[in-house]
């Protein structure tokens, strides 16, 4: 059964463990993926690139003084944010609501620790808010999780530094649980905060892994099927996104087996395992930058990100024209799925294809609150959770690989959202290709 093939692959990634891009475990994962691609008959190669790497020099500490007593606070240091001094910062806490300009002007945040309400997993700290914060010179920033965030630890969160770092270093930043933030606000005017975090900064070598099945069409048109195999530092990354990788690997084996039987698809199929995703979608961006022929010939992207969770719902996130979105809906209906289909742009690897308005769909299994934490492990996954993502993948790929044509382009409002979103986080390729 396909789901068992996928789950057996998943066990290998669980054994490898946490896969921070640029580290040895990620290289072992890349070796495994390439070997699996080659074994089923795909033409394989690697695309090499460098990424920024961060690590804490020592574990970060966060303490609050309430009613004269210091106590530790569960937190995660935000990756790529600024350092505190060696002896940390100590400053009063002030609630800054959503961090808007009007609120910052009113509360006089200079030299204070700001508590900002934000669903920090789904809505990473972005360039816009840091540009505002840099002007007001807070001592540090604490972002919250959402009210519905489960578990006893906040998620690993990244500040994407690529644009704002030229205008001033981002303030020291940590993420705290919503429940703890709510408790802090009961003592808001009487709290001191001590926060200490310093980082090592370096560059690391990464590689994407590509497995290709040539199509019968002489035009060179292609489709990309992808997922990412790196994880955050604070978790093993099994659902996010080893589960996406093994779903993609299972589909690669399926279409390779068909090709050996003489059943080939019209369009070339590139099965790509991205690295450097978690630090800012680097793998897909650098690949498209270095492979303009593939970028120009790609007509559709299917991306899996977060697959395999035992209890979850399947959601399709679509960036495409109304016509293509309707055709994707019809594929779902033909397979008996009434999944939620959202139109827009997200912090996923399809974002780097948006600058050419290439249609794409992301399959994401939602209803979980443990991504980017230690709870994203093999115990949280189950073989049966792969059945429907694989069935959907086959149904969709049978269409996009062989359709006479696939309408390119986005509605203008979606295109504007994609541009704005990419600028907000410093992602995408709009500036590079000047479209």
N, C-alpha and C positions, 0 to 999 in steps of 0.2 A: 504494500500500500504506500502511496506517495507520502502520506503523513508520517509514516514510520521512517522512510528515507530521510525526511526532513529532521525528525527528532533525533535520529542517530547522528546526523551531522551536528545537531545542536549540543549533544553531549560532549563532542570534541571541543567545541568552543567553551563549554562550561569547565572542562579540564584545563584549558589554556588559561582561563581566568580573566582578570581585568586587562583590557587591551588599550592602553593609552597610546595614541598615535605617536610614532617615532620610537617606541620601546620594543624590546625583544619579544614580548608576547604577541605584539601586533605583527611582527615579522613571521612568527610561527603560524599565525592565523592566515597570513597571505600565502605562505608555502602550502598550507592545507587546501586552500581554495584553488590555487593554481593546479595542484596535483589532481584535485577532483575534476576540474574542467578538462584537463588533459586526458584523464582516464576515460571520460565519456566521449572524447573525440573532438572537442573544441580546439580551435587554433588559439593559443594562449600567448599573452605578453604582459609586461608590466610597464606602468607609467610612473616614473620617479619624480619626486618633487620634495622640497623642504618646507617645514612648517615651524611656526613659533611654538616653543614649549615652556610651560610654567610648572613649578613645583614649590611647595612651601619649604622654606629653610628649616622650620620646626613647626610642630602643630600650632595652629592659631588658637588664641584664647579670647573669650568674650565673657566679661563679668559685669554684673549690675549691682549697684549698692542701693538697697531698699531699707528704709528705716534703720540706717546705720550699719547694716550687715551686707557684706559682699557675698554673692552667689554666682556660680557659673551658669551660663545660658547655652543651650544646645544651638548650634549654628553650623553653617558651612561658609568658609571664605570664598568669595566670588573670584573665579579665575580671571586673570588679566586686569584686575583692578589695581589700584595703587598700594604701595607699602605704607605701613605705619612707621614711625621712628622705632629704633631698636628697643626702646623701653615702652613702646605702645603709645596710645592716646588715652587721655582721661578727660571726659567732658560731660556736661549735662545732656540728657536726652530730651528731644523735642519732637512732637508728632508733626510731620509735614504732609499729612494726607496723601495725595497722589503725586506730590512733587511738582505741581504746576507753578508757573511763574508767579501768579497772584499770591499763592500760599507762601512761597519762598520770600517774597517781598515783605509779607506781613510778619513772619516769625523771626526775622533777623538770624539766619542760620550760621553765620560765620563762627567757627570755632566750636560748634555743637555737633552732637551725634544725632543725625536725622533718622527717624523711623518713618518709612514710606510704605504705604499700602499698595501691594502689587501682587498679582499672581505670577510670581517670579519664574516659575517653570515654563508656563505657556507664553509669558511676556517678558523675555529676558530684559535686563537693563540695557538700554539702547543709547545710540549716539546723541539723540535729541535730549534726553534727560540728563546725560552727563555734561553736555554743553552748558545746560542751565546750572547744574550743580557746581561745575568748576568756577563759574562766576561768583558764586556765593560763599565759597571756601569753607565748607563744613569740615569738621575734624574727621568724620567717618559717616557712613551711610549703612543703615540696616533695612533691607527689603524684606517684606513678608511673603509667605506662601499664601495660597488661597485658603478660604475658610474650610473647604472640603478636602484639603490635603491630608492624606492618611498617614499613619505611622508615626514613629518617634524621631525621625530625622528629616531635615529639609533636603531638597534636591541639590545636586551639583549644578551651579549656574555659571554661565560665561558672560562676561562683558566683552563684546566684540570691539576691539581697540583700534581697528585699522585706519579709521579716519580721525577720530577725536584726539588721538595721542599727539597730534601736531599742535593742538591748541591748549594743552595742559593735561597733566596726568590725572586720571580718574581718581577720586578720593578712595581711601580704603573702604572696602565694601564687604558685607556679610549678609547671609540670608538666615532668617529666623522663622520659626513656626508661627502661624497665625494665632494659635492658642496662647503661645507665650507672649506675643505682641499684645494681645487683648489684656492679659494680666498686667503687663507693664503699664498700659494706659491707665489702670486704676491708681497708679502711683506716679503719674506722668511728671508732676512738678517737683518730685522729691527724689529723682533717680540720677545717679552718676553712672557712666558707662566706661569701662576699660576694655580696649580692643587692641590686640597685638597680632600682626601678620606681616611677614616679609617673604618675598618670593625669589626663587632662582629663575633666571630667564636665559633661554638658549634656543638653538635651532636643532631640529631633528630631521632625519631622512625618512621619508615615507614612500609607499608605492601603492597605486591602485592596481587591481588585478582584472584583466580583461579576457573574456573567452568569447570567441566569435564563430558564428555559423553563417557562412556565405549564403546569400539568397540567389534566386534565379534571375532577378531583374538586373539588366546590364546598366541601369541608370545609377546604381550605387546607393539608392535610397535605403535607409536603415531605421531600425527602432532600437531603443536602449531599454534594457531591463536591469534595474539596479537596486542596491541597498548599501548600507555602510557597515564596516566590521570593526571600527574602533569604538571604544567605550569611554565614559567619563572616568576620572580617577577614583571616584567614590563608590563604584559599583561594578559588578561583573558584566553588565550589559547583555543579558541573555535575551529578554524580549526586545530591548532597544540596543543594538539592532541585529544581534546574531540571528534572531528569529526571522528578520527580513532577509538576511544573507542566505539562510538555509532554504527558505522558500524560493528564492531566485535560483539557487543551485539545483533544486529539485525540478524547476521548470527547464533549466538548461539541459539536464539529463533527459527529460521528456522529449524535447525538440531534437536533441542529438540522436536519440534512438530512432525518431522518425526519419531523420536525414539518412541514417544508415540503411533504412528500409527503402530509400529512394523517394521519400515524401519530404520535399524541401519547400520552404516558404519563399514567397516572392521577394520580400525585403530581407536584407542582411540583419541578423540579430546580434547585438552586442550585449553580452551579459557582463555587467561591471560591478565589482566590489570596491566601493570607495573607502579610502582611509582619510584621516584629517577632517572628518565631518564635524565632530563635536567642537573643535576649536574655531569653527567659522566657515563650514562648507568648503574647505580648501581643496579637497581631493577632486570634486567635480569641477570646481572653477579652474584649477590648474590644468586638468585634463582637456577641457574645452578650449582653453587658451592655447595649449600646445598641439591640439589636433583639430585645426579649423576644417579640414575635409570632413571629418566625422560630424563636427558641429553643424556644418552647412547641409549635410545629407540626412541628418536625423529628422524624422517626421513625427515621432511620437516617443514619449517616455513613460514607462511604468516603474514606479518607485515603491518599494516596501520599506516602511519605517515603523517599527513596533508591531511585532507579530508573535503569536504563540502563547499569550497570556491565557491562563486557565478560564477566567471569567472575564469576558470582554465583548464588545460589539464592534462590528466592522463598519468603518466610515471611509468613504471615498472623497478625497479632496482634489478637485479638478481645476486645472488651469487650461481653458480651451474655449473655442467659439461655442455659441449656442447650439450649432448643428452637431459638433463633436460631443458636447455634453449630452445631447439627446441620444446620440448613438451609443454612448457609454451606458446611459440609462436603459436603453433597449437591450444591451448585452446582459445587464443585471436582471431585467425582467425575464429574458429568455432562459436564464439559469434558475429562476425562482427566488431571486434575492430582492428584498425591498429595503436595501441599505440606505442610510442617510448619505446624500450626495451634496457636498458643499462646494460652491464655486468661489475661487479666490487664490490667494498666494500665501504660503506658509514658510516657516524656517526649515525647509527640507531641500534636498539636493535638486529637485525640479526647479527651484528658484533660479539656479544658474543657467537654465535653459530659457528662462522667460524673456531675456533680452532679445531673442530672435522669435519670440511668440510661438514657440514650439508647443503643441498641445501635450499635456501630461496629466497623469492621475497618480495620486499617492494613496495606497491602501494602508490605513492605520487602524490598529485595534485599540479602541479607547475603553473607558470605564475602569482605568487603573490609576493608582496614586502612588506608585513606587518607582517610576522611571527615575534614573539618575540617583538611585540609592542602592544600598546593599540588598534590599528586598527584590531587586530585579534579577532573580536567580532562577536556576533550573526548577526549583520547587514550585515556582509561580507559573510554570508553563506545562502544557499537556499536548500530546501528539494530535488529538482531535481538533485542537485550535488551528491547525494548519490545513485542515481539509478544505474549507471554503476559500481561503486566500489562494490556494493552488488551483481549485476548480475555476474561480473567477479569472485567475491569470491565464489559464488555458483558453477560456472563452474569449477574453479580451484580445489576447495575442493572435489567436486564429483569425480574428477580424483585422487588426491593425497590420499584421504581417502580410496580408493578402488582399486588402481592399484596393480597388482600382485607384482611389485617391483618398487622402485624409486632409480635410480642410485645415489650413494653417491660419495662424492669427488669433487674436483675442478681441473681445469687445473693448471699445476704447476705455470704458470705466475700469475694466480689469487691468488693462495695460497701465493705466495711471496708478492704480493701486500697487502693481508690481514694481513700478519705478520708485514710488514713494517708500515702499517697504524695504527695497534694496538699499536706498539711501539712508533710511533710518538705522539699519544695522551694519552698514558698510559691506553688504553682501552683493552678489550679482555681478554682471559683466556689462552693464549699460555704458559706463564711461569708456571701457576698453574698445567696444565696437562702435561707439558713437551713433547709437540709434535712438 
